[in-house]
Amino acid sequence: MATDTSGFDEGNEQAEGPEGRGLGGFAVGVIFGAFLGAGIALLFAPERGEKTRRRLRHRLRSLRDEAGDQLERAGKRTGRDLLRRRRRLEAGLERAASRAKDVF
């Protein structure tokens, strides 16, 4: 029975394909939902126009700031993940080079 000694752990990998889009697709959905909700709120708003516009501006600023924070966190997480994967790959290449030297 052959074992994989490359150090690659398939169990920790995210799925690729349409469902693997993750945060990018989610962020687009949140932004789209925010705009849709704002439009519906304008249609059914019981308050005066100026007050409603002020509340919408405040809410949109909050959503924009929150989305920016989430994107920043996602970027940091992605950077850490890439660094971890790079280190794992380099360690695997070093093991393979060492084994090749042992064989030849």
Secondary structure, 3 states (H helix, E strand, C coil): CCCCCCCCCHHHCCCCCHHHHCHHHHHHHHHHHHHHHHHHHHHHCCCCHHHHHHHHHHHHHHHHHHHHHHHHHHHHHHHHHHHHHHHHHHHHHHHHHHHHHHHC
